[in-house]
């Protein structure tokens, strides 16, 4: 991980640039609710059974979201820099999460606590817009992944991931990439070898 120091102001600016135009005063409000968090490789950010209370913005590093099925870890999502991550069902139902979120590298996250975000969204149309756009993006990402698994071949799934998230493909362990793409590591190796030819 590079030693770039990110301030809450930098992150507030990036979120505003990406999701909603904001005045200096609105940036001040957004900055005031951001909570910086640091994790080492292997740290669990959200445990299974814990209620997710934050939307996470990955500023540095790499995280994966996974769950257990028949004593097997299944990777549902991975996020690199400048990406949102959350257990959306747990966040909105305020119920224990079935998923875990883990840092795969030394990681810096800025948390947007849901209560603070909702309180400010009621008062401010641009923060409301930011909140809505983040949720829209999260739902679209989930739908794209579900459609990819349902309709595309192993080769097409891998090609799509390479195109949409080249950093992820370079940095994430192959076993997690295979799980995310719902294929065995052996199938992924074959697909990768065919792609390189």
N, C-alpha and C positions, 0 to 999 in steps of 0.2 A: 504494500500500500504506500502511495506517495505521501510525503510529509506536508501536504497542502493543508493549511489551517482554514477550515470553513467556519464562518461566523453565522449566527442565526440570521443576520441581515442578508448575507449571501444567499442563504437557503430561501428566505422569504421572497427575495427578488426573483430567484429561479422559479419558485412556485407561482408567483404572480405572472411572470413572463409566459409560463406554460399554460396556466389555467384561467387567469382573469386579470384584466388591467386594474391597477391600484394606484391610489394617491400615496404620498409620503405618510400621511396619517394612517391610512389603511395598512400600509407596510409595517408601521409601528405596531399596530394591533396584531397582525399576523406574527410578527417577530416575537411579541410578548407571550404568545401561546406555544411557540415551538420549544421542545425539550430535547437538548442534545444527549445522546446515549452512545457509549462506546462498548464494543464487544470484541473479545478475542476469538480466534478461529475455534470452532466447536461449541462456543457458548450457545445456550438456548435463550432466545429472545422472548418467545411465547411458549409456555408449556401446555401440553394436552391437559384439559381439565381446568385451565385458567380462563377467565373471561378476558377477551381482547377489548381493551378500552381506548386504543389509539390507532390512528392511521400512521404507518411508518413510511418515511421518505428515506430511501437509501442514498446517503451522500457519498460514501466511500465503502467499497467492499462488495461482498456477494453473499446473498442469503438464499435459503431454500425453505419452502413450506411443504410439509409432508404429514402423512398420517399412517397409522398401522392398520393393516387388513390381513387377517389370518397370520399374525405374527411377522408380517413382512412390511418393511417401510416402502411407501409409495410416494414419490415426489409429485406434488401437484403444481408447483410454481417455483420459479427461481427469479431473483431480481438482482440486477447490477446497479451501478451508479445511476442516479436520476430516475429512479423507478419507485413506484408506490408498492407497498406490501401490507396486507392485513388479513385477518380471519374475518371475512365480511359477515358471515352468519352469526358468529359469536358477538361481533361488534354491535350489530343491530338488534339481535334478540336479547343481548345481555345475558347470554347463557354460556356455560363452559365450552371451550373450543375442542373440537375433535382433532384439530391440527396442531402441529408444532412449527415454530419458525426458528431456524438455526443459522448462525453465522458460519459461512464456509471459508471466510478469510477474516483478518482483522477488519472490523466494520464500524463505520460511524453512521448512526441513524438519527434523524430528527423526528420525534414523535409529535403528532398533532392530536392531543387528547380530545376525544369526541365531545365531552360536555362543554369544554371551552370553545371548541369550533362551532358547536350548535348555538351556544349563547351569543357568539359574535355574528353568526350568520343571520340571526333574527334581527340584529341591529343594522347590518351592513349588506347591501345588495351584492357588492363585489366579492365579499367573503362567502356569501351564500352561493354565488356563481362558481367560485373556486371549489367549494365543497361538492356541489352538484357535478362539476366536470370530473373531479377525482373519482367519484362514484360511478359515473358513466364510463370512464376509462377502464375502471376495474371490471365492470360487467362486460364490456366489449372484449377485454383480454380473455376473460373466462369463456365467453361464447366462441371466440376464435379458436381457443385451445380445444374445446369440446367438439367443434366442427372438424378440426384437423384430425382428431383421434377417430371420429366417426367415418369421415369420408375420404381420407387420404392414405396412400400407401406409405410404408416405412420410408422409402426413398424421398417421397414428397414431403413428409413430416420433417425429416432431417434437413432437406434443402430449405424449407421455410424457416426453420430455426436459425440456420446459418445466415440467411438473408436478414431476418428481423433482429437477431441478437448475436452478432459475431463474437462479442466479448464473452458472452455466456458459454459459447461453444469452446472457446480457447481456455477458459479458466475453470469451469465446473468439472468435477470428476465425472468420467464417462458413465459410471454406474448410476449417477443421478440424472444425467442427460437421458440415458436409456429408459429409466423409470418414468421421467417426465413425458417422453415420447411414446410410452407404453409399448416398449419392445425389450427384448432381452439384450444384455451386453453383447452377446455373440452376433445378434442381428445388427446391432448398431455398428459393430466392427466391420461386418460385411458391407453395410451401407456406406460407411466412411471410405472403405477401400475402393468401392465402385465409383464413389464421387471423385476420388483423387486420380483415377485412371484417365 
